[in-house]
Amino acid sequence: NIRMQKWVGATGSKNQAVLPGEVVTFYLDFQVSDVSAFTDVVITDILGDGLEYVAGSARIVSYDRRGADSVSGDFAADNVQVSEPDGNGSTTLRLDVSAQLTALQPGLEVLLGACVPDDFGGLEVACLAGGTAPTVGQISYQARVLNEYRETKGSGSDHVVQNDHIDNEATIRGKIVNVVTGVETELYDSDPGA
């Protein structure tokens, strides 16, 4: 399995009071199950009307597998796509995690769980007993709170005001790799980032 949690302002925080014009930092923590392997890992984040991605702010804060392969760095522009606003004023931020990890350190194109050997062939049985550091990562990016909504709200006001609720939903998705053969399957796992 691949799982993700989304935080705003600080790890562990689900809400943050902000004013129009302020910049908010979002954190996306993800984990790869000890017995899983994934490729083509992408995070899709829908920024509700009233939020705007701050260009160039996406970064891998940390990525660790078994306490090794530790990498961090800014996302390359090619690995970040931002859609034009849709009919509801929302934009979609797409972060290509696999491509960015590979750009930071070649050889990380497959996200391996802690108990999956680098050359596949099954699981490392001793690892299953515990004590091995997991495969985890954290990504951050910033969004600016707009002064006005892109689309008029039901109240008739275009202005973003304090205490307005602005939706922001993220999902992580990856293609499952067979841990015995190392071959990509046509199956995917995803998590809506609670």
C-alpha positions in Angstrom: 0.0 0.0 0.0 0.9 3.6 -0.4 -0.5 6.1 2.0 -0.5 9.9 2.5 -1.5 12.5 5.1 -1.9 16.2 4.3 -1.1 19.0 6.8 -1.4 22.7 6.6 1.0 25.1 8.3 2.8 22.4 10.3 2.9 18.6 10.4 -0.1 17.4 12.4 -2.2 20.5 11.7 -5.4 20.1 9.6 -6.6 23.8 9.8 -4.9 27.2 9.7 -6.6 30.6 9.9 -5.3 32.8 7.1 -6.1 36.2 5.6 -6.3 37.1 1.9 -2.8 37.6 0.4 -1.1 35.3 2.9 0.9 32.3 1.8 0.1 28.9 3.3 2.5 25.9 3.4 1.1 22.5 2.8 2.9 19.3 3.8 2.2 15.9 2.2 3.7 13.0 4.2 3.7 9.6 2.4 4.6 6.0 3.3 5.2 2.9 1.2 4.2 -0.4 2.9 7.2 -2.5 3.9 6.0 -5.2 1.5 5.2 -3.1 -1.5 6.9 -1.4 -4.5 5.6 1.4 -6.7 6.5 3.3 -9.9 4.8 6.2 -11.6 4.0 7.8 -8.2 2.0 11.0 -8.6 0.3 13.3 -6.2 -2.7 15.2 -7.5 -3.8 18.1 -5.3 -7.0 20.1 -6.0 -6.7 23.6 -4.8 -10.1 25.1 -4.2 -11.2 28.4 -5.5 -9.4 31.0 -3.4 -6.0 29.3 -3.5 -3.2 29.7 -6.0 -0.1 27.6 -6.2 3.1 29.6 -5.6 5.3 28.7 -8.6 8.6 27.0 -7.8 7.6 26.3 -4.2 7.2 22.4 -4.4 10.0 20.5 -2.8 10.8 17.1 -1.5 11.7 17.9 2.1 12.9 14.4 2.7 12.7 10.8 1.3 14.2 7.9 3.2 14.2 4.2 2.5 15.6 2.1 5.4 17.2 5.2 6.8 19.3 5.3 3.6 18.8 6.8 0.1 18.0 10.1 1.9 17.3 12.8 -0.7 15.7 16.3 -0.7 15.5 19.1 -3.1 13.2 21.4 -5.1 10.9 20.0 -7.8 12.1 20.6 -11.3 9.6 22.6 -13.4 9.0 19.6 -15.7 7.7 17.5 -12.7 5.1 20.0 -11.6 2.0 20.8 -13.6 -0.7 23.3 -12.7 -4.0 23.3 -14.6 -6.0 26.3 -15.6 -9.0 27.0 -13.3 -12.0 24.8 -13.9 -15.6 25.9 -13.9 -15.6 26.0 -10.1 -12.5 28.1 -9.9 -10.4 25.2 -8.7 -6.9 24.4 -10.0 -5.1 21.0 -10.0 -1.5 20.7 -9.0 0.2 17.5 -10.2 3.5 16.5 -8.7 5.4 13.6 -10.4 7.1 12.1 -7.3 8.8 9.2 -9.1 10.3 11.5 -11.8 11.5 14.0 -9.2 13.2 11.3 -7.0 15.0 10.0 -10.1 16.1 13.6 -10.9 17.5 14.0 -7.4 19.1 10.5 -7.3 19.1 8.2 -10.3 17.9 4.7 -9.3 15.0 5.8 -7.2 12.4 5.5 -10.0 10.8 2.6 -8.1 9.7 3.3 -4.5 10.6 0.2 -2.6 9.1 -0.8 0.8 11.7 -1.5 3.5 11.4 -5.3 3.1 11.8 -5.4 -0.7 15.4 -6.1 -1.8 16.9 -3.7 -4.4 17.1 -6.6 -6.9 13.5 -7.9 -6.0 13.2 -11.7 -5.7 10.6 -11.6 -2.9 10.7 -10.2 0.6 13.5 -10.1 3.2 12.0 -12.3 5.9 14.2 -10.9 8.7 12.8 -7.5 7.9 9.2 -8.6 8.5 10.0 -9.1 12.2 10.4 -5.3 12.5 13.3 -3.1 13.4 13.9 -1.9 9.8 13.4 1.8 9.2 10.4 2.4 6.8 10.2 4.1 3.4 8.8 7.6 4.0 8.8 11.0 2.4 7.6 14.5 2.9 6.7 17.1 0.2 5.9 20.7 0.8 4.5 23.4 -1.4 3.0 26.9 -0.9 -0.3 28.4 -2.0 -1.4 32.0 -1.8 -4.8 32.9 -0.5 -6.4 35.1 -3.2 -8.2 38.4 -2.4 -11.1 37.4 -4.6 -12.6 34.1 -5.7 -12.3 33.3 -9.4 -16.0 32.3 -9.5 -18.8 34.1 -7.7 -20.0 32.2 -4.6 -23.7 31.7 -3.6 -23.5 34.7 -1.2 -22.9 36.9 -4.3 -19.6 38.1 -2.9 -16.4 37.7 -4.8 -14.1 38.5 -1.9 -12.2 35.9 0.2 -12.7 36.8 3.8 -11.4 35.5 7.1 -13.1 32.2 8.2 -14.1 31.2 4.7 -13.6 27.5 4.1 -11.5 26.7 1.0 -11.4 23.1 -0.1 -8.0 21.5 -0.7 -7.8 17.7 -1.5 -4.9 15.6 -2.4 -4.5 12.0 -3.6 -1.3 9.9 -4.1 -1.3 7.2 -6.7 1.3 4.7 -7.8 1.6 1.7 -10.2 2.2 -1.5 -8.3 5.4 -3.4 -9.1 5.7 -7.2 -8.5 8.1 -7.6 -5.5 9.3 -11.0 -6.8 9.9 -10.2 -10.5 10.3 -6.4 -10.4 7.9 -6.1 -13.3 5.3 -3.4 -13.3 1.7 -4.6 -13.1 -1.3 -2.8 -14.6 -2.7 -2.3 -11.1 -2.6 0.9 -9.1 -3.0 1.8 -5.4 -4.1 5.3 -4.3 -4.9 7.1 -1.1 -7.0 10.3 -0.7 -4.6 11.7 1.9 -6.6 12.0 5.0 
